[in-house]
């Protein structure tokens, strides 16, 4: 019957949206909410696949479909919701997925952590959960996923986006800092040639920018000195400055992107690193004339 109603031709789009999203008088429940609570999996799948469905409508208790599914322990429906286009990243720069509200984040995060064993098989489900966790900045859930399935750290999504790219784009600084402890590649680039630093600078995310630079400077002494570098610290510092100055495929550096962002926070942080580097004449010996002119 649900399929018949959804596929009935000739219904004006406004009437169709109203039919899908109308709330009843008793609980302010939409058809989807009722379908979830009554455990009708087939109806739920049909409704979730409809482009006119409004996932932001809350019932009398303030629950949207996402927390409504965890309220009854319906993890398969929750995973289906996570994979809907409105919650997905197809482009780390341009995508604007719907982020969880504080209420949704709190309830979903708690339910998944408490019932984590129910997410098996890990290989098929944890990538879905990890994606939602990183987009929404759920540090406890992201850590649980990585600790359970370490190969998740090597994820490469649409346009070669890594977890660190996504976390930096949405200014989840603490998550970005923790991801570096799992060995993610801070220097990795997307298909656009953008690093996590580029993406953090696009949004003017100064906290995330600071964490990324702190991680790179903390690596001092972990690498052998390069040609012309007297110490590992000098080698690492030169690499840090090159990282800040590196252009993406459109010719934009972290510096130029930070200048276009709202506020001066990220720009001030980056220029402070460059000024500190340039104040030491020995550091400048490792740079070409072209690089010096850019400085």
C-alpha positions, 0 to 999 in steps of 0.5 A: 500500500505504501509503495502504491501511494508513493508511486501514484501518478498525478499527485502535485509535488506539494501534496506528495510532500505533505502526505509523506511528512504530515504529523498526526495529532496525538504524537506528532508522528510522521508516517516514517516515525510510525513505521520505525516504531512499529518495526515495519522494515519494508515500509521504512525502506520505501519511505527512506528512499523517497526524495520528498521525505523530510528527515528534520521533522520531530515528534512530540518528544523531539525525536527525528527519525535518527534517534527514533530508530536507536530508541527501539534498537533498530540499528539496520534502519539507523545505518540506512539513514547514515547512508542517505545522500543528505548525510553523505560526503561526495566532495570534501570541499563542496558537500554540505551534509546535514549535521546531527543536532546536539540531541541527535548526536548525544542519543545516537552516540550513546546508543552505538557505544552501548550496543557496539557489538551489534554492529558486526560484521565490522568490515561492512558496518564500521565504515558507515558508522565511522563516516557519520562519526567523523562528519559530526565530530564524535570523538568517542565513536570514531576512536571505538571504530578505529580501535575495533577495526584498525584498517579504517585508518587507511580509508580513502573516500570520494575524491580521495578524501581521508578522515583527516580531510573531513574532520578538518573541513568541519572544524572538529579539532579534537578529532583531527588531533586524535586522528594523527595519533593513529598514524593518518597522513597529514600531508595527504591530498584530495583530488583537488590537491588539498591537504587537511590544512587547506580545508581547515583554512577554507572555513577559517578554523583556527583551532584545527589549524593550530592542532595540525601545525602542533602535530607537525612541529612535534615531529621534530627529531623524528626524521634524518636531516636533509641536505643542507639541514644541520639538525632534524629540527631544521629539516622538519621546520623547512618541511612545515613551511613548504606544507603551509605554502603548498598550492592545491591544483587551483593554485591556492595555498593555505595562506591564500585560502586563510586570507579569504576566510572570515576572521584573521585567526588562521592567517595570523597562525600561519604567518607567525610560523613563517615569520619565526622560520624566516627570522633564522638565516640558517633556515633560509639556506634550504629554500630556493630563490622562488620559494624565498620570493613567495615568503 
